[in-house]
Amino acid sequence: MSLDSLKSRVPDYAKDLKLNLGSVIGNSDLPAQQLWGTVLATAIASRSPIVLRELEPEAKANLSPEAYTAAKSAAAVMAMNNVFYRTRHLLSDHEYGNTVVMILANAWQATGVAVILFLVGLQSIPP
């Protein structure tokens, strides 16, 4: 399982997606820990079993155990944010728009990685 395997599953009408997958991952200037942490967090956030199955083994092979856990934690924190902000946006009561966000995101403190690795993973996942 690999990036090449994932790219081979992309249909011809989505050729740009295939090319972008290769260039973003294959030509990144990020250090390996940041790149593969971001790849793993994004794969988890995609909620696609195929994407996760294809990219997780390579990410795990390129990450320290701490960075692997941090990437998974980053995806979990982002999922909480996605649910909160999307729900707040959809609620008809506009007072929720003034609600102070009290989502805890202390997971990075227990990961043993530099906060930058954790934040890079968070920034890679669209809200």
C-alpha positions, 0 to 999 in steps of 0.5 A: 500500500502506498501513495502510488497505489492510491494514485492508481485508483484515481480515475482519469477525470480527476487527473489533476488530483492524481498529479497534486497528490504526487507533487504535494507529498513527493516534492514537499520542503517540509521535514519528514516528521511534519510532512508525514504527520500532515499526511496522516492527519489529513488522511484521517480527516478525509474519512476515507478508508481507502485513503487511510489504508493507502497512506497510513503505513507509509506515514507510520514508517516515516514518523516517530511513535510520538509524532504518529500519535500526535498526528492522530491527536491533531485529527481528533482535535480538528474533528471536534472543531469541525463539528462545533463550528459547522453546527454553530453555523447551521443553527438558526439561533444566532446567539450561538455565534457569540458563544465562547469556544471552550473546546479543549485542545491539550492533546499535543502536550501529551504527545512528546513532540514539538508543538509545531508538528502538532500545529502543522497537522491541525493546519492541514485539515480544512474546517 
